[in-house]
Amino acid sequence: MQRLSTPAPEHGDTDYQAIEAALVETARGRWFLAEHSRRARRIDGALLEDAIGRLQTSLRQPPALLGQLQHDIETLKAHLAQSRAALLERPHVMADAIYPDGAVQPQAIMKAAEDIHQIAWALQANPLDPKACEDIARLSSRLYALSLTQAVESTRALQAASAIDAATGRLEAMLETVMHEMRAD
């Protein structure tokens, strides 16, 4: 805080005490001293109230950082929503031709692979074409492995979508806090 510079008194406190003693002797002097004190306190009080008012105003106005934070959170939420949609989007690859409801379910793929495998082993018992039966068995084993991989990937995608949902929920809570701070007072 800056201090006011006053010239150094030439005679020290003796002049001040002499003037004060002269003023205290009369009723009019005492009134002047009382009035001077009252006015000085009022000026000091007004300066203090003004400083407090400016401080309150500065605290009530949201800083630009809150606006930037709000924008960043909204952008991140939109990006997470797009990522989640892309992650859970089903490919449009002949699913309608294979399954009437359009859903490719891991359990249905694995069941079909098991059925092919059983047919191959049943055909192997017949003397038709053992080489073809071996090929069917090999392909059905491969189909089973692929379906298992697809099941694992589906589970992974669902877990990632759940994590994105949790992150979006946290971002929503943060955004609510920012919005509340911006609306405060």
C-alpha positions as CSV (number, residue, x, y, z in Angstrom):
1,M,0.0,0.0,0.0
2,Q,1.3,3.4,-0.9
3,R,1.9,5.8,2.0
4,L,1.1,9.5,1.7
5,S,4.2,11.6,1.9
6,T,4.0,14.6,4.2
7,P,6.6,17.1,4.8
8,A,8.5,16.5,8.0
9,P,7.4,18.9,10.6
10,E,9.9,21.6,11.4
11,H,9.0,22.0,15.0
12,G,7.8,18.4,15.6
13,D,4.8,17.6,17.7
14,T,5.0,20.7,19.8
15,D,3.1,22.8,17.2
16,Y,0.4,20.1,16.9
17,Q,0.0,19.9,20.7
18,A,-0.1,23.7,21.0
19,I,-2.9,24.0,18.4
20,E,-4.8,21.1,19.9
21,A,-4.6,22.7,23.4
22,A,-5.9,26.0,22.0
23,L,-8.8,24.3,20.3
24,V,-9.8,22.2,23.3
25,E,-10.0,25.4,25.5
26,T,-13.1,26.7,23.8
27,A,-16.5,25.1,23.0
28,R,-16.2,26.1,19.4
29,G,-12.7,24.5,19.2
30,R,-14.0,21.3,20.7
31,W,-16.9,21.3,18.2
32,F,-14.4,21.8,15.4
33,L,-12.2,18.8,16.5
34,A,-15.3,16.6,16.9
35,E,-16.6,17.6,13.5
36,H,-13.2,17.1,11.9
37,S,-13.0,13.6,13.4
38,R,-16.5,12.7,12.2
39,R,-15.8,13.8,8.7
40,A,-12.5,12.0,8.6
41,R,-14.2,8.7,9.7
42,R,-17.0,9.2,7.1
43,I,-14.3,9.6,4.3
44,D,-12.4,6.6,5.6
45,G,-15.6,4.6,5.8
46,A,-16.7,5.6,2.2
47,L,-13.2,4.6,0.9
48,L,-13.5,1.3,2.7
49,E,-17.0,0.7,1.4
50,D,-15.9,1.5,-2.1
51,A,-13.0,-0.9,-1.9
52,I,-15.2,-3.7,-0.5
53,G,-17.8,-3.0,-3.3
54,R,-15.1,-3.3,-6.0
55,L,-13.9,-6.6,-4.4
56,Q,-17.4,-8.0,-4.3
57,T,-18.0,-7.1,-7.9
58,S,-14.7,-8.7,-9.0
59,L,-15.6,-11.9,-7.2
60,R,-19.1,-12.0,-8.6
61,Q,-18.0,-11.6,-12.2
62,P,-16.9,-15.0,-13.6
63,P,-13.4,-14.9,-15.0
64,A,-12.8,-15.6,-18.7
65,L,-11.3,-18.9,-17.6
66,L,-14.8,-20.2,-16.6
67,G,-16.1,-19.5,-20.1
68,Q,-13.1,-21.3,-21.7
69,L,-13.5,-24.2,-19.3
70,Q,-17.2,-24.4,-20.2
71,H,-16.4,-24.5,-23.9
72,D,-13.7,-27.1,-23.4
73,I,-16.0,-29.4,-21.4
74,E,-18.8,-29.1,-23.9
75,T,-16.4,-29.9,-26.8
76,L,-15.0,-32.9,-24.9
77,K,-18.6,-34.1,-24.1
78,A,-19.5,-33.9,-27.8
79,H,-16.3,-35.8,-28.8
80,L,-17.0,-38.5,-26.2
81,A,-20.6,-38.9,-27.5
82,Q,-19.4,-39.2,-31.1
83,S,-16.7,-41.8,-30.0
84,R,-19.4,-43.8,-28.1
85,A,-21.7,-43.8,-31.1
86,A,-19.0,-44.9,-33.4
87,L,-17.9,-47.6,-31.0
88,L,-21.4,-49.1,-30.7
89,E,-22.4,-48.6,-34.3
90,R,-23.2,-51.9,-35.9
91,P,-21.7,-52.5,-39.4
92,H,-24.2,-52.8,-42.2
93,V,-22.6,-55.9,-43.7
94,M,-25.3,-58.4,-44.9
95,A,-26.5,-58.8,-41.4
96,D,-30.1,-58.5,-42.6
97,A,-29.6,-61.4,-45.0
98,I,-28.2,-63.7,-42.2
99,Y,-30.4,-62.7,-39.3
100,P,-33.9,-61.4,-39.8
101,D,-33.8,-59.0,-36.9
102,G,-30.5,-57.4,-38.2
103,A,-28.5,-58.3,-35.1
104,V,-25.3,-60.3,-35.3
105,Q,-25.1,-61.9,-31.9
106,P,-22.0,-63.7,-30.7
107,Q,-24.0,-66.5,-29.3
108,A,-25.7,-67.2,-32.6
109,I,-22.3,-67.2,-34.4
110,M,-20.8,-69.7,-32.0
111,K,-23.9,-71.9,-32.2
112,A,-23.7,-72.0,-36.0
113,A,-20.0,-72.9,-35.8
114,E,-20.7,-75.7,-33.4
115,D,-23.5,-77.0,-35.7
116,I,-21.1,-77.0,-38.7
117,H,-18.5,-78.9,-36.6
118,Q,-21.0,-81.6,-35.6
119,I,-22.2,-82.0,-39.2
120,A,-18.6,-82.4,-40.3
121,W,-17.9,-85.1,-37.8
122,A,-21.1,-86.9,-38.7
123,L,-20.2,-86.8,-42.4
124,Q,-16.7,-88.1,-41.6
125,A,-18.3,-91.4,-40.3
126,N,-19.8,-91.9,-43.8
127,P,-17.4,-92.9,-46.5
128,L,-18.4,-90.0,-48.8
129,D,-15.3,-87.7,-48.9
130,P,-13.1,-87.7,-45.8
131,K,-11.0,-84.8,-47.2
132,A,-14.0,-82.6,-47.6
133,C,-15.1,-83.5,-44.1
134,E,-11.7,-82.5,-42.7
135,D,-11.9,-79.2,-44.6
136,I,-15.4,-78.5,-43.1
137,A,-14.1,-79.4,-39.6
138,R,-11.1,-77.1,-40.1
139,L,-13.2,-74.2,-41.3
140,S,-15.8,-74.7,-38.6
141,S,-12.9,-74.6,-36.0
142,R,-11.7,-71.3,-37.6
143,L,-15.3,-70.0,-37.6
144,Y,-15.6,-70.9,-33.9
145,A,-12.3,-69.0,-33.1
146,L,-13.4,-66.0,-35.0
147,S,-16.8,-65.9,-33.3
148,L,-15.0,-66.1,-29.9
149,T,-12.8,-63.2,-30.9
150,Q,-16.0,-61.3,-32.0
151,A,-17.6,-62.0,-28.6
152,V,-14.5,-60.7,-26.8
153,E,-14.5,-57.5,-29.0
154,S,-18.2,-57.0,-28.3
155,T,-17.6,-57.2,-24.6
156,R,-14.6,-54.8,-25.0
157,A,-16.8,-52.3,-26.9
158,L,-19.5,-52.4,-24.3
159,Q,-17.0,-51.8,-21.5
160,A,-15.4,-48.9,-23.4
161,A,-18.9,-47.4,-24.0
162,S,-19.6,-47.8,-20.2
163,A,-16.3,-46.0,-19.5
164,I,-17.3,-43.2,-21.9
165,D,-20.7,-42.9,-20.2
166,A,-18.9,-42.6,-16.8
167,A,-16.5,-39.9,-18.2
168,T,-19.5,-38.1,-19.7
169,G,-21.3,-38.1,-16.4
170,R,-18.2,-36.6,-14.6
171,L,-17.9,-34.0,-17.3
172,E,-21.6,-33.1,-16.9
173,A,-21.1,-32.6,-13.1
174,M,-18.1,-30.4,-13.9
175,L,-20.1,-28.4,-16.4
176,E,-22.9,-27.9,-13.8
177,T,-20.4,-26.6,-11.4
178,V,-19.0,-24.2,-13.9
179,M,-22.5,-23.0,-14.9
180,H,-23.4,-22.5,-11.3
181,E,-20.2,-20.4,-10.7
182,M,-21.0,-18.3,-13.7
183,R,-24.6,-17.7,-12.5
184,A,-23.6,-17.0,-8.9
185,D,-24.6,-13.6,-7.7
